[in-house]
Amino acid sequence: MIGIDLNPEYLSIKERLLSEEKIFTGSAKTNIIRLLPPLNITIAEADKFITSFNKLKQSIENG
């Protein structure tokens, strides 16, 4: 399991990962993204999450 603790300004990333990037994250506290990747996750799948997360983070930072 991987947990990402979000600062308040980034809370929308969790919902936007699902609605815009079609990436489901498990539910935990409202400020935490919980990931349960399978043991056979591919590098391409991990890269897709990282790229999507960074894209959404940048869009928030750029307003």
Backbone as JSON, one array per atom type, in Angstrom:
{
  "sequence": "MIGIDLNPEYLSIKERLLSEEKIFTGSAKTNIIRLLPPLNITIAEADKFITSFNKLKQSIENG",
  "N": [[0.85, -1.17, 0.0], [0.45, 2.25, -0.71], [0.58, 5.47, 0.53], [-0.36, 8.82, 0.06], [-0.03, 11.85, 1.46], [-1.87, 14.69, 1.27], [-1.47, 18.21, 0.98], [-3.73, 20.85, 1.95], [-4.33, 22.53, -0.33], [-4.16, 20.82, -2.47], [-6.2, 18.97, -2.46], [-8.16, 18.46, -4.4], [-6.99, 16.84, -6.27], [-7.39, 14.13, -5.8], [-10.11, 13.57, -6.53], [-10.0, 14.44, -9.17], [-8.18, 12.7, -10.34], [-9.72, 10.43, -10.74], [-11.98, 11.42, -12.24], [-10.88, 12.81, -14.45], [-8.56, 11.43, -15.28], [-9.17, 8.78, -15.09], [-8.24, 7.13, -13.05], [-8.49, 5.14, -10.32], [-8.47, 5.68, -6.88], [-8.07, 4.4, -3.62], [-10.3, 4.85, -0.83], [-9.66, 6.83, 1.97], [-8.73, 8.91, 4.6], [-9.82, 12.3, 3.95], [-7.67, 13.8, 3.04], [-5.81, 12.05, 2.08], [-4.38, 10.05, -0.41], [-4.83, 6.79, -1.29], [-3.15, 4.05, -2.49], [-3.25, 0.86, -3.91], [-1.42, -0.92, -5.51], [-1.14, -3.72, -7.77], [1.01, -6.6, -7.37], [2.13, -7.17, -9.8], [2.32, -4.81, -11.24], [3.0, -2.76, -14.04], [5.8, -0.93, -15.39], [4.93, 1.02, -17.14], [2.29, 1.44, -16.25], [2.75, 2.46, -13.67], [4.17, 4.75, -14.39], [2.12, 6.12, -15.73], [0.41, 6.85, -13.61], [2.15, 8.52, -12.11], [2.74, 10.54, -13.99], [0.14, 11.55, -14.47], [-0.58, 12.43, -11.87], [1.4, 14.4, -11.43], [0.75, 16.17, -13.53], [-1.82, 17.09, -12.77], [-1.17, 18.26, -10.34], [0.52, 20.33, -11.19], [-1.35, 21.83, -12.65], [-2.95, 22.84, -10.64], [-1.09, 24.38, -9.23], [-0.48, 26.28, -11.15], [-2.79, 27.63, -11.34]],
  "CA": [[0.0, 0.0, 0.0], [1.14, 3.53, -0.79], [-0.27, 6.58, 0.95], [0.14, 10.16, -0.25], [-0.7, 12.84, 2.31], [-2.0, 15.91, 0.48], [-1.71, 19.51, 1.6], [-5.11, 21.28, 1.64], [-4.51, 23.11, -1.66], [-4.12, 19.76, -3.48], [-7.23, 17.97, -2.19], [-8.95, 18.14, -5.6], [-6.28, 15.85, -7.09], [-7.99, 12.81, -5.59], [-11.3, 13.45, -7.37], [-9.64, 14.66, -10.57], [-7.54, 11.49, -10.86], [-10.79, 9.56, -11.23], [-12.85, 12.02, -13.26], [-10.14, 13.24, -15.65], [-7.52, 10.48, -15.7], [-9.72, 7.42, -14.94], [-7.4, 6.39, -12.1], [-9.21, 4.98, -9.07], [-7.67, 5.59, -5.66], [-8.88, 3.94, -2.51], [-10.73, 5.9, 0.09], [-9.06, 6.91, 3.31], [-9.09, 10.25, 5.04], [-10.02, 13.18, 2.8], [-6.41, 14.36, 2.57], [-4.87, 10.98, 1.76], [-4.6, 9.18, -1.56], [-4.38, 5.44, -0.96], [-2.94, 3.22, -3.67], [-2.99, -0.56, -3.67], [-1.04, -1.49, -6.81], [-0.89, -5.16, -7.75], [2.44, -6.95, -7.39], [2.6, -7.25, -11.19], [2.15, -3.51, -11.91], [4.04, -2.51, -15.03], [6.44, 0.38, -15.34], [4.04, 1.93, -17.87], [1.17, 1.79, -15.38], [3.27, 3.35, -12.62], [4.47, 6.02, -15.04], [0.86, 6.82, -16.01], [-0.03, 7.49, -12.37], [3.07, 9.62, -11.76], [2.52, 11.6, -14.97], [-1.18, 12.14, -14.22], [-0.51, 13.14, -10.6], [2.19, 15.62, -11.63], [-0.01, 17.07, -14.4], [-2.87, 17.72, -11.97], [-0.5, 19.11, -9.35], [0.95, 21.53, -11.91], [-2.51, 22.64, -13.02], [-3.36, 23.55, -9.42], [-0.07, 25.39, -8.93], [-0.54, 27.34, -12.17], [-4.08, 28.31, -11.2]],
  "C": [[0.9, 1.23, 0.0], [0.16, 4.6, -0.36], [0.4, 7.9, 0.62], [-0.69, 11.15, 0.55], [-0.69, 14.18, 1.58], [-2.14, 17.15, 1.36], [-3.1, 19.99, 1.16], [-5.31, 21.82, 0.23], [-4.56, 22.06, -2.77], [-5.22, 18.72, -3.32], [-8.03, 17.57, -3.43], [-8.28, 17.09, -6.48], [-6.96, 14.49, -6.99], [-9.2, 12.6, -6.5], [-10.95, 13.57, -8.85], [-8.9, 13.46, -11.16], [-8.6, 10.54, -11.43], [-11.54, 10.18, -12.39], [-12.11, 12.36, -14.55], [-9.18, 12.18, -16.18], [-7.97, 9.02, -15.62], [-8.82, 6.53, -14.09], [-8.14, 6.35, -10.77], [-8.21, 4.9, -7.92], [-8.59, 5.17, -4.54], [-9.26, 5.08, -1.59], [-10.02, 5.73, 1.43], [-9.53, 8.25, 3.85], [-9.15, 11.17, 3.82], [-8.72, 13.73, 2.24], [-5.39, 13.3, 2.18], [-5.32, 10.22, 0.52], [-4.02, 7.82, -1.18], [-4.3, 4.62, -2.23], [-2.63, 1.79, -3.24], [-2.62, -1.22, -5.0], [-0.82, -2.99, -6.7], [0.62, -5.43, -7.8], [3.0, -6.97, -8.81], [2.37, -5.94, -11.94], [3.32, -3.3, -12.88], [4.64, -1.12, -14.83], [5.55, 1.41, -16.04], [2.85, 2.36, -17.01], [1.6, 2.72, -14.25], [3.58, 4.72, -13.2], [3.2, 6.81, -15.34], [0.35, 7.52, -14.76], [0.85, 8.7, -12.05], [2.86, 10.8, -12.7], [1.19, 12.31, -14.71], [-1.17, 12.96, -12.93], [0.25, 14.46, -10.77], [1.46, 16.64, -12.5], [-1.08, 17.81, -13.6], [-2.28, 18.65, -10.92], [-0.06, 20.42, -10.0], [-0.23, 22.42, -12.26], [-3.04, 23.42, -11.82], [-2.38, 24.67, -9.11], [-0.12, 26.56, -9.9], [-1.86, 28.1, -12.16], [-5.0, 27.97, -12.3]]
}
